[in-house]
Amino acid sequence: MQYKVETIGAAFSDKAINELSNHLTARSVDGWELHTVFSVEKKGCFGISEGQTYLAVYRKQ
């Protein structure tokens, strides 16, 4: 089994939700299944917090 993790952001407008839906569909066409989504604190330079974001975890058999 393979896994892929990517940032999907933390704030979504109606347009961004539609774009995310299209992105998830494109991933599934490539054989990736959405496994889970979770929130993390994103760190920048020098360990300074850039705020919360969400990570999507996909898996492929």
mmCIF file of the N, C-alpha and C atoms, coordinates in Angstrom:
data_MODEL
# 
_entry.id   MODEL 
# 
loop_
_atom_site.group_PDB 
_atom_site.id 
_atom_site.type_symbol 
_atom_site.label_atom_id 
_atom_site.label_alt_id 
_atom_site.label_comp_id 
_atom_site.label_asym_id 
_atom_site.label_entity_id 
_atom_site.label_seq_id 
_atom_site.pdbx_PDB_ins_code 
_atom_site.Cartn_x 
_atom_site.Cartn_y 
_atom_site.Cartn_z 
_atom_site.occupancy 
_atom_site.B_iso_or_equiv 
_atom_site.pdbx_formal_charge 
_atom_site.auth_seq_id 
_atom_site.auth_comp_id 
_atom_site.auth_asym_id 
_atom_site.auth_atom_id 
_atom_site.pdbx_PDB_model_num 
ATOM 1   N N  . MET A 1 1  ? 0.846   -1.173 0.000   1.00 0.00 ? 1  MET A N  1 
ATOM 2   C CA . MET A 1 1  ? 0.000   0.000  0.000   1.00 0.00 ? 1  MET A CA 1 
ATOM 3   C C  . MET A 1 1  ? 0.895   1.240  0.000   1.00 0.00 ? 1  MET A C  1 
ATOM 4   N N  . GLN A 1 2  ? 0.518   2.242  -0.764  1.00 0.00 ? 2  GLN A N  1 
ATOM 5   C CA . GLN A 1 2  ? 1.226   3.518  -0.817  1.00 0.00 ? 2  GLN A CA 1 
ATOM 6   C C  . GLN A 1 2  ? 0.367   4.592  -0.172  1.00 0.00 ? 2  GLN A C  1 
ATOM 7   N N  . TYR A 1 3  ? 1.033   5.598  0.407   1.00 0.00 ? 3  TYR A N  1 
ATOM 8   C CA . TYR A 1 3  ? 0.327   6.740  0.985   1.00 0.00 ? 3  TYR A CA 1 
ATOM 9   C C  . TYR A 1 3  ? 0.881   8.027  0.413   1.00 0.00 ? 3  TYR A C  1 
ATOM 10  N N  . LYS A 1 4  ? 0.027   9.028  0.310   1.00 0.00 ? 4  LYS A N  1 
ATOM 11  C CA . LYS A 1 4  ? 0.406   10.360 -0.145  1.00 0.00 ? 4  LYS A CA 1 
ATOM 12  C C  . LYS A 1 4  ? -0.244  11.351 0.803   1.00 0.00 ? 4  LYS A C  1 
ATOM 13  N N  . VAL A 1 5  ? 0.506   12.378 1.235   1.00 0.00 ? 5  VAL A N  1 
ATOM 14  C CA . VAL A 1 5  ? -0.025  13.409 2.123   1.00 0.00 ? 5  VAL A CA 1 
ATOM 15  C C  . VAL A 1 5  ? 0.153   14.757 1.436   1.00 0.00 ? 5  VAL A C  1 
ATOM 16  N N  . GLU A 1 6  ? -0.890  15.587 1.474   1.00 0.00 ? 6  GLU A N  1 
ATOM 17  C CA . GLU A 1 6  ? -0.775  16.927 0.902   1.00 0.00 ? 6  GLU A CA 1 
ATOM 18  C C  . GLU A 1 6  ? -1.608  17.924 1.693   1.00 0.00 ? 6  GLU A C  1 
ATOM 19  N N  . THR A 1 7  ? -1.169  19.165 1.671   1.00 0.00 ? 7  THR A N  1 
ATOM 20  C CA . THR A 1 7  ? -1.892  20.256 2.315   1.00 0.00 ? 7  THR A CA 1 
ATOM 21  C C  . THR A 1 7  ? -3.083  20.649 1.452   1.00 0.00 ? 7  THR A C  1 
ATOM 22  N N  . ILE A 1 8  ? -4.242  20.799 2.073   1.00 0.00 ? 8  ILE A N  1 
ATOM 23  C CA . ILE A 1 8  ? -5.422  21.228 1.316   1.00 0.00 ? 8  ILE A CA 1 
ATOM 24  C C  . ILE A 1 8  ? -5.955  22.567 1.797   1.00 0.00 ? 8  ILE A C  1 
ATOM 25  N N  . GLY A 1 9  ? -5.302  23.186 2.792   1.00 0.00 ? 9  GLY A N  1 
ATOM 26  C CA . GLY A 1 9  ? -5.713  24.502 3.264   1.00 0.00 ? 9  GLY A CA 1 
ATOM 27  C C  . GLY A 1 9  ? -6.612  24.426 4.474   1.00 0.00 ? 9  GLY A C  1 
ATOM 28  N N  . ALA A 1 10 ? -7.082  25.605 4.898   1.00 0.00 ? 10 ALA A N  1 
ATOM 29  C CA . ALA A 1 10 ? -7.903  25.662 6.103   1.00 0.00 ? 10 ALA A CA 1 
ATOM 30  C C  . ALA A 1 10 ? -9.150  26.522 5.945   1.00 0.00 ? 10 ALA A C  1 
ATOM 31  N N  . ALA A 1 11 ? -9.188  27.361 4.926   1.00 0.00 ? 11 ALA A N  1 
ATOM 32  C CA . ALA A 1 11 ? -10.345 28.232 4.709   1.00 0.00 ? 11 ALA A CA 1 
ATOM 33  C C  . ALA A 1 11 ? -10.855 28.001 3.293   1.00 0.00 ? 11 ALA A C  1 
ATOM 34  N N  . PHE A 1 12 ? -12.148 27.773 3.177   1.00 0.00 ? 12 PHE A N  1 
ATOM 35  C CA . PHE A 1 12 ? -12.711 27.420 1.879   1.00 0.00 ? 12 PHE A CA 1 
ATOM 36  C C  . PHE A 1 12 ? -13.919 28.286 1.541   1.00 0.00 ? 12 PHE A C  1 
ATOM 37  N N  . SER A 1 13 ? -13.842 28.955 0.409   1.00 0.00 ? 13 SER A N  1 
ATOM 38  C CA . SER A 1 13 ? -15.008 29.643 -0.143  1.00 0.00 ? 13 SER A CA 1 
ATOM 39  C C  . SER A 1 13 ? -15.825 28.599 -0.911  1.00 0.00 ? 13 SER A C  1 
ATOM 40  N N  . ASP A 1 14 ? -16.987 28.980 -1.388  1.00 0.00 ? 14 ASP A N  1 
ATOM 41  C CA . ASP A 1 14 ? -17.787 28.051 -2.195  1.00 0.00 ? 14 ASP A CA 1 
ATOM 42  C C  . ASP A 1 14 ? -17.002 27.589 -3.415  1.00 0.00 ? 14 ASP A C  1 
ATOM 43  N N  . LYS A 1 15 ? -16.293 28.508 -4.055  1.00 0.00 ? 15 LYS A N  1 
ATOM 44  C CA . LYS A 1 15 ? -15.485 28.173 -5.235  1.00 0.00 ? 15 LYS A CA 1 
ATOM 45  C C  . LYS A 1 15 ? -14.367 27.204 -4.849  1.00 0.00 ? 15 LYS A C  1 
ATOM 46  N N  . ALA A 1 16 ? -13.711 27.440 -3.713  1.00 0.00 ? 16 ALA A N  1 
ATOM 47  C CA . ALA A 1 16 ? -12.616 26.574 -3.270  1.00 0.00 ? 16 ALA A CA 1 
ATOM 48  C C  . ALA A 1 16 ? -13.127 25.176 -2.931  1.00 0.00 ? 16 ALA A C  1 
ATOM 49  N N  . ILE A 1 17 ? -14.324 25.076 -2.396  1.00 0.00 ? 17 ILE A N  1 
ATOM 50  C CA . ILE A 1 17 ? -14.901 23.761 -2.095  1.00 0.00 ? 17 ILE A CA 1 
ATOM 51  C C  . ILE A 1 17 ? -15.125 22.991 -3.392  1.00 0.00 ? 17 ILE A C  1 
ATOM 52  N N  . ASN A 1 18 ? -15.620 23.659 -4.406  1.00 0.00 ? 18 ASN A N  1 
ATOM 53  C CA . ASN A 1 18 ? -15.824 23.025 -5.707  1.00 0.00 ? 18 ASN A CA 1 
ATOM 54  C C  . ASN A 1 18 ? -14.485 22.579 -6.303  1.00 0.00 ? 18 ASN A C  1 
ATOM 55  N N  . GLU A 1 19 ? -13.459 23.434 -6.187  1.00 0.00 ? 19 GLU A N  1 
ATOM 56  C CA . GLU A 1 19 ? -12.128 23.082 -6.690  1.00 0.00 ? 19 GLU A CA 1 
ATOM 57  C C  . GLU A 1 19 ? -11.548 21.893 -5.924  1.00 0.00 ? 19 GLU A C  1 
ATOM 58  N N  . LEU A 1 20 ? -11.772 21.831 -4.619  1.00 0.00 ? 20 LEU A N  1 
ATOM 59  C CA . LEU A 1 20 ? -11.311 20.700 -3.823  1.00 0.00 ? 20 LEU A CA 1 
ATOM 60  C C  . LEU A 1 20 ? -12.015 19.420 -4.264  1.00 0.00 ? 20 LEU A C  1 
ATOM 61  N N  . SER A 1 21 ? -13.292 19.494 -4.518  1.00 0.00 ? 21 SER A N  1 
ATOM 62  C CA . SER A 1 21 ? -14.038 18.346 -5.004  1.00 0.00 ? 21 SER A CA 1 
ATOM 63  C C  . SER A 1 21 ? -13.446 17.837 -6.318  1.00 0.00 ? 21 SER A C  1 
ATOM 64  N N  . ASN A 1 22 ? -13.148 18.754 -7.223  1.00 0.00 ? 22 ASN A N  1 
ATOM 65  C CA . ASN A 1 22 ? -12.542 18.378 -8.506  1.00 0.00 ? 22 ASN A CA 1 
ATOM 66  C C  . ASN A 1 22 ? -11.158 17.766 -8.293  1.00 0.00 ? 22 ASN A C  1 
ATOM 67  N N  . HIS A 1 23 ? -10.400 18.309 -7.351  1.00 0.00 ? 23 HIS A N  1 
ATOM 68  C CA . HIS A 1 23 ? -9.068  17.795 -7.045  1.00 0.00 ? 23 HIS A CA 1 
ATOM 69  C C  . HIS A 1 23 ? -9.152  16.365 -6.499  1.00 0.00 ? 23 HIS A C  1 
ATOM 70  N N  . LEU A 1 24 ? -10.086 16.118 -5.584  1.00 0.00 ? 24 LEU A N  1 
ATOM 71  C CA . LEU A 1 24 ? -10.257 14.782 -5.024  1.00 0.00 ? 24 LEU A CA 1 
ATOM 72  C C  . LEU A 1 24 ? -10.685 13.787 -6.099  1.00 0.00 ? 24 LEU A C  1 
ATOM 73  N N  . THR A 1 25 ? -11.540 14.227 -6.999  1.00 0.00 ? 25 THR A N  1 
ATOM 74  C CA . THR A 1 25 ? -11.970 13.376 -8.111  1.00 0.00 ? 25 THR A CA 1 
ATOM 75  C C  . THR A 1 25 ? -10.784 13.021 -9.002  1.00 0.00 ? 25 THR A C  1 
ATOM 76  N N  . ALA A 1 26 ? -9.938  14.015 -9.292  1.00 0.00 ? 26 ALA A N  1 
ATOM 77  C CA . ALA A 1 26 ? -8.751  13.769 -10.121 1.00 0.00 ? 26 ALA A CA 1 
ATOM 78  C C  . ALA A 1 26 ? -7.810  12.779 -9.446  1.00 0.00 ? 26 ALA A C  1 
ATOM 79  N N  . ARG A 1 27 ? -7.638  12.887 -8.147  1.00 0.00 ? 27 ARG A N  1 
ATOM 80  C CA . ARG A 1 27 ? -6.788  11.938 -7.413  1.00 0.00 ? 27 ARG A CA 1 
ATOM 81  C C  . ARG A 1 27 ? -7.359  10.524 -7.524  1.00 0.00 ? 27 ARG A C  1 
ATOM 82  N N  . SER A 1 28 ? -8.683  10.401 -7.417  1.00 0.00 ? 28 SER A N  1 
ATOM 83  C CA . SER A 1 28 ? -9.300  9.073  -7.476  1.00 0.00 ? 28 SER A CA 1 
ATOM 84  C C  . SER A 1 28 ? -9.142  8.448  -8.857  1.00 0.00 ? 28 SER A C  1 
ATOM 85  N N  . VAL A 1 29 ? -9.171  9.264  -9.900  1.00 0.00 ? 29 VAL A N  1 
ATOM 86  C CA . VAL A 1 29 ? -8.961  8.755  -11.261 1.00 0.00 ? 29 VAL A CA 1 
ATOM 87  C C  . VAL A 1 29 ? -7.559  8.151  -11.382 1.00 0.00 ? 29 VAL A C  1 
ATOM 88  N N  . ASP A 1 30 ? -6.593  8.717  -10.660 1.00 0.00 ? 30 ASP A N  1 
ATOM 89  C CA . ASP A 1 30 ? -5.221  8.208  -10.657 1.00 0.00 ? 30 ASP A CA 1 
ATOM 90  C C  . ASP A 1 30 ? -5.040  7.021  -9.705  1.00 0.00 ? 30 ASP A C  1 
ATOM 91  N N  . GLY A 1 31 ? -6.124  6.569  -9.076  1.00 0.00 ? 31 GLY A N  1 
ATOM 92  C CA . GLY A 1 31 ? -6.064  5.404  -8.211  1.00 0.00 ? 31 GLY A CA 1 
ATOM 93  C C  . GLY A 1 31 ? -5.885  5.703  -6.736  1.00 0.00 ? 31 GLY A C  1 
ATOM 94  N N  . TRP A 1 32 ? -5.877  6.985  -6.351  1.00 0.00 ? 32 TRP A N  1 
ATOM 95  C CA . TRP A 1 32 ? -5.711  7.360  -4.943  1.00 0.00 ? 32 TRP A CA 1 
ATOM 96  C C  . TRP A 1 32 ? -7.070  7.487  -4.280  1.00 0.00 ? 32 TRP A C  1 
ATOM 97  N N  . GLU A 1 33 ? -7.215  6.881  -3.121  1.00 0.00 ? 33 GLU A N  1 
ATOM 98  C CA . GLU A 1 33 ? -8.447  6.958  -2.327  1.00 0.00 ? 33 GLU A CA 1 
ATOM 99  C C  . GLU A 1 33 ? -8.193  7.848  -1.116  1.00 0.00 ? 33 GLU A C  1 
ATOM 100 N N  . LEU A 1 34 ? -9.105  8.801  -0.874  1.00 0.00 ? 34 LEU A N  1 
ATOM 101 C CA . LEU A 1 34 ? -8.983  9.658  0.304   1.00 0.00 ? 34 LEU A CA 1 
ATOM 102 C C  . LEU A 1 34 ? -9.146  8.795  1.545   1.00 0.00 ? 34 LEU A C  1 
ATOM 103 N N  . HIS A 1 35 ? -8.150  8.827  2.410   1.00 0.00 ? 35 HIS A N  1 
ATOM 104 C CA . HIS A 1 35 ? -8.158  7.995  3.615   1.00 0.00 ? 35 HIS A CA 1 
ATOM 105 C C  . HIS A 1 35 ? -8.632  8.796  4.824   1.00 0.00 ? 35 HIS A C  1 
ATOM 106 N N  . THR A 1 36 ? -8.038  9.974  5.050   1.00 0.00 ? 36 THR A N  1 
ATOM 107 C CA . THR A 1 36 ? -8.403  10.792 6.203   1.00 0.00 ? 36 THR A CA 1 
ATOM 108 C C  . THR A 1 36 ? -7.942  12.224 5.985   1.00 0.00 ? 36 THR A C  1 
ATOM 109 N N  . VAL A 1 37 ? -8.522  13.131 6.761   1.00 0.00 ? 37 VAL A N  1 
ATOM 110 C CA . VAL A 1 37 ? -8.126  14.547 6.770   1.00 0.00 ? 37 VAL A CA 1 
ATOM 111 C C  . VAL A 1 37 ? -7.961  14.941 8.231   1.00 0.00 ? 37 VAL A C  1 
ATOM 112 N N  . PHE A 1 38 ? -6.879  15.657 8.530   1.00 0.00 ? 38 PHE A N  1 
ATOM 113 C CA . PHE A 1 38 ? -6.693  16.112 9.903   1.00 0.00 ? 38 PHE A CA 1 
ATOM 114 C C  . PHE A 1 38 ? -6.034  17.473 9.930   1.00 0.00 ? 38 PHE A C  1 
ATOM 115 N N  . SER A 1 39 ? -6.216  18.167 11.037  1.00 0.00 ? 39 SER A N  1 
ATOM 116 C CA . SER A 1 39 ? -5.713  19.523 11.235  1.00 0.00 ? 39 SER A CA 1 
ATOM 117 C C  . SER A 1 39 ? -4.346  19.485 11.891  1.00 0.00 ? 39 SER A C  1 
ATOM 118 N N  . VAL A 1 40 ? -3.452  20.359 11.422  1.00 0.00 ? 40 VAL A N  1 
ATOM 119 C CA . VAL A 1 40 ? -2.120  20.493 12.010  1.00 0.00 ? 40 VAL A CA 1 
ATOM 120 C C  . VAL A 1 40 ? -1.768  21.973 12.103  1.00 0.00 ? 40 VAL A C  1 
ATOM 121 N N  . GLU A 1 41 ? -0.811  22.279 12.956  1.00 0.00 ? 41 GLU A N  1 
ATOM 122 C CA . GLU A 1 41 ? -0.292  23.634 13.026  1.00 0.00 ? 41 GLU A CA 1 
ATOM 123 C C  . GLU A 1 41 ? 0.898   23.716 12.089  1.00 0.00 ? 41 GLU A C  1 
ATOM 124 N N  . LYS A 1 42 ? 0.818   24.605 11.119  1.00 0.00 ? 42 LYS A N  1 
ATOM 125 C CA . LYS A 1 42 ? 1.885   24.755 10.137  1.00 0.00 ? 42 LYS A CA 1 
ATOM 126 C C  . LYS A 1 42 ? 2.956   25.691 10.692  1.00 0.00 ? 42 LYS A C  1 
ATOM 127 N N  . LYS A 1 43 ? 4.203   25.264 10.615  1.00 0.00 ? 43 LYS A N  1 
ATOM 128 C CA . LYS A 1 43 ? 5.331   26.056 11.110  1.00 0.00 ? 43 LYS A CA 1 
ATOM 129 C C  . LYS A 1 43 ? 6.098   26.657 9.935   1.00 0.00 ? 43 LYS A C  1 
ATOM 130 N N  . GLY A 1 44 ? 6.545   27.876 10.086  1.00 0.00 ? 44 GLY A N  1 
ATOM 131 C CA . GLY A 1 44 ? 7.346   28.543 9.076   1.00 0.00 ? 44 GLY A CA 1 
ATOM 132 C C  . GLY A 1 44 ? 8.791   28.619 9.504   1.00 0.00 ? 44 GLY A C  1 
ATOM 133 N N  . CYS A 1 45 ? 9.485   29.586 8.975   1.00 0.00 ? 45 CYS A N  1 
ATOM 134 C CA . CYS A 1 45 ? 10.887  29.797 9.319   1.00 0.00 ? 45 CYS A CA 1 
ATOM 135 C C  . CYS A 1 45 ? 11.039  30.047 10.820  1.00 0.00 ? 45 CYS A C  1 
ATOM 136 N N  . PHE A 1 46 ? 12.081  29.527 11.398  1.00 0.00 ? 46 PHE A N  1 
ATOM 137 C CA . PHE A 1 46 ? 12.397  29.721 12.809  1.00 0.00 ? 46 PHE A CA 1 
ATOM 138 C C  . PHE A 1 46 ? 11.326  29.156 13.736  1.00 0.00 ? 46 PHE A C  1 
ATOM 139 N N  . GLY A 1 47 ? 10.491  28.244 13.233  1.00 0.00 ? 47 GLY A N  1 
ATOM 140 C CA . GLY A 1 47 ? 9.473   27.609 14.062  1.00 0.00 ? 47 GLY A CA 1 
ATOM 141 C C  . GLY A 1 47 ? 8.270   28.468 14.375  1.00 0.00 ? 47 GLY A C  1 
ATOM 142 N N  . ILE A 1 48 ? 8.125   29.591 13.684  1.00 0.00 ? 48 ILE A N  1 
ATOM 143 C CA . ILE A 1 48 ? 6.992   30.491 13.922  1.00 0.00 ? 48 ILE A CA 1 
ATOM 144 C C  . ILE A 1 48 ? 5.729   29.891 13.298  1.00 0.00 ? 48 ILE A C  1 
ATOM 145 N N  . SER A 1 49 ? 4.652   29.899 14.046  1.00 0.00 ? 49 SER A N  1 
ATOM 146 C CA . SER A 1 49 ? 3.399   29.329 13.583  1.00 0.00 ? 49 SER A CA 1 
ATOM 147 C C  . SER A 1 49 ? 2.795   30.165 12.465  1.00 0.00 ? 49 SER A C  1 
ATOM 148 N N  . GLU A 1 50 ? 2.375   29.464 11.403  1.00 0.00 ? 50 GLU A N  1 
ATOM 149 C CA . GLU A 1 50 ? 1.658   30.110 10.305  1.00 0.00 ? 50 GLU A CA 1 
ATOM 150 C C  . GLU A 1 50 ? 0.160   29.844 10.405  1.00 0.00 ? 50 GLU A C  1 
ATOM 151 N N  . GLY A 1 51 ? -0.262  29.205 11.503  1.00 0.00 ? 51 GLY A N  1 
ATOM 152 C CA . GLY A 1 51 ? -1.675  28.919 11.713  1.00 0.00 ? 51 GLY A CA 1 
ATOM 153 C C  . GLY A 1 51 ? -2.015  27.476 11.408  1.00 0.00 ? 51 GLY A C  1 
ATOM 154 N N  . GLN A 1 52 ? -3.310  27.194 11.460  1.00 0.00 ? 52 GLN A N  1 
ATOM 155 C CA . GLN A 1 52 ? -3.807  25.840 11.226  1.00 0.00 ? 52 GLN A CA 1 
ATOM 156 C C  . GLN A 1 52 ? -3.995  25.586 9.737   1.00 0.00 ? 52 GLN A C  1 
ATOM 157 N N  . THR A 1 53 ? -3.781  24.361 9.328   1.00 0.00 ? 53 THR A N  1 
ATOM 158 C CA . THR A 1 53 ? -4.092  23.912 7.979   1.00 0.00 ? 53 THR A CA 1 
ATOM 159 C C  . THR A 1 53 ? -4.571  22.468 8.065   1.00 0.00 ? 53 THR A C  1 
ATOM 160 N N  . TYR A 1 54 ? -5.049  21.939 6.982   1.00 0.00 ? 54 TYR A N  1 
ATOM 161 C CA . TYR A 1 54 ? -5.516  20.560 6.942   1.00 0.00 ? 54 TYR A CA 1 
ATOM 162 C C  . TYR A 1 54 ? -4.662  19.758 5.976   1.00 0.00 ? 54 TYR A C  1 
ATOM 163 N N  . LEU A 1 55 ? -4.377  18.527 6.376   1.00 0.00 ? 55 LEU A N  1 
ATOM 164 C CA . LEU A 1 55 ? -3.641  17.595 5.524   1.00 0.00 ? 55 LEU A CA 1 
ATOM 165 C C  . LEU A 1 55 ? -4.595  16.498 5.089   1.00 0.00 ? 55 LEU A C  1 
ATOM 166 N N  . ALA A 1 56 ? -4.520  16.156 3.819   1.00 0.00 ? 56 ALA A N  1 
ATOM 167 C CA . ALA A 1 56 ? -5.295  15.037 3.279   1.00 0.00 ? 56 ALA A CA 1 
ATOM 168 C C  . ALA A 1 56 ? -4.347  13.862 3.094   1.00 0.00 ? 56 ALA A C  1 
ATOM 169 N N  . VAL A 1 57 ? -4.768  12.701 3.541   1.00 0.00 ? 57 VAL A N  1 
ATOM 170 C CA . VAL A 1 57 ? -3.983  11.489 3.382   1.00 0.00 ? 57 VAL A CA 1 
ATOM 171 C C  . VAL A 1 57 ? -4.736  10.593 2.392   1.00 0.00 ? 57 VAL A C  1 
ATOM 172 N N  . TYR A 1 58 ? -4.035  10.196 1.343   1.00 0.00 ? 58 TYR A N  1 
ATOM 173 C CA . TYR A 1 58 ? -4.584  9.303  0.325   1.00 0.00 ? 58 TYR A CA 1 
ATOM 174 C C  . TYR A 1 58 ? -3.865  7.980  0.404   1.00 0.00 ? 58 TYR A C  1 
ATOM 175 N N  . ARG A 1 59 ? -4.520  6.923  -0.051  1.00 0.00 ? 59 ARG A N  1 
ATOM 176 C CA . ARG A 1 59 ? -3.856  5.630  -0.128  1.00 0.00 ? 59 ARG A CA 1 
ATOM 177 C C  . ARG A 1 59 ? -4.180  4.967  -1.461  1.00 0.00 ? 59 ARG A C  1 
ATOM 178 N N  . LYS A 1 60 ? -3.230  4.146  -1.884  1.00 0.00 ? 60 LYS A N  1 
ATOM 179 C CA . LYS A 1 60 ? -3.375  3.418  -3.150  1.00 0.00 ? 60 LYS A CA 1 
ATOM 180 C C  . LYS A 1 60 ? -2.903  1.989  -2.925  1.00 0.00 ? 60 LYS A C  1 
ATOM 181 N N  . GLN A 1 61 ? -3.677  1.040  -3.371  1.00 0.00 ? 61 GLN A N  1 
ATOM 182 C CA . GLN A 1 61 ? -3.300  -0.382 -3.216  1.00 0.00 ? 61 GLN A CA 1 
ATOM 183 C C  . GLN A 1 61 ? -2.377  -0.796 -4.332  1.00 0.00 ? 61 GLN A C  1 
# 
